[in-house]
Amino acid sequence: MKKTLGIGISAGVIAGIITELSGPIQMISWVFFIGMLSFYASGCGVDGLKRSTATNISGVFWGWVILMLSELLPIPFSLGISVVIIVIVMCLQSHISILNFIPGAFVGCSCYFGTGFDAKGVIYALVVGNVLAWISSVLGEKLGDLLEGRNGNAESEKAS
C-alpha cells in the first residue's frame, strides 16, 4: 500500500508540474498523460519504458501509413480498409520483442488521429510522458520504501 502511495505521490507531482508547464514547453498535455498511462500499463521498469515508448512511436507511424494508404486507394471506404490492414500489422509487430506491447501501438495511432495528425507533437508528448512516468515509478518505489521504514539498501534489509 505504501509503495502505491509513493508512486501516486511522485506521479502526481510530476503530472502536476507538467500540467502547469505544458503551455510554455508547447506540449500536448493530454497526450503526455496517455504516455504515462502507457508506461504503467506496459508493466513498468526499464523494459516497460522501452516497449511502451517504441510501440507508441510505431503507432504514430502506423497512423501516418493509414492516412497515406487511404489516399492511395482509389476505392470507396479506403480509410476503413486501410485501418483494417494496418491494425492487423500493428498486432503482428508484437512478434518483435520491443514491439510486443500491442496497446502501445494503438495509443500512438489514436493520439496521432486525436491531435489532427500532429506527429511531432504526439511523439514529443508520448516520449516525455513515458520517461517521466518511469522516473515517477523509480522515485515512487524509493518513497514507498521510506514510508515503510526501509532505506532501500539490500544490505540493511538482510541485517534486519
Buried (B, 14 or more C-beta within 10 A) or exposed (E): EBBEBBBBBBBEEBBEEBBEEBEEEEBBBBBBBBBBBBBBBBEBEEEBBBBBBBBBBBBBBBBBBBBEBBEEBEEEEBBEBBBEBBBEEBEEBBEEEEBBBBBBBBBBBBBBBBBEEBBEBBBBBBBBBBBBBBBBBBBBBBBBBEBEEBEEEEEEEEEE
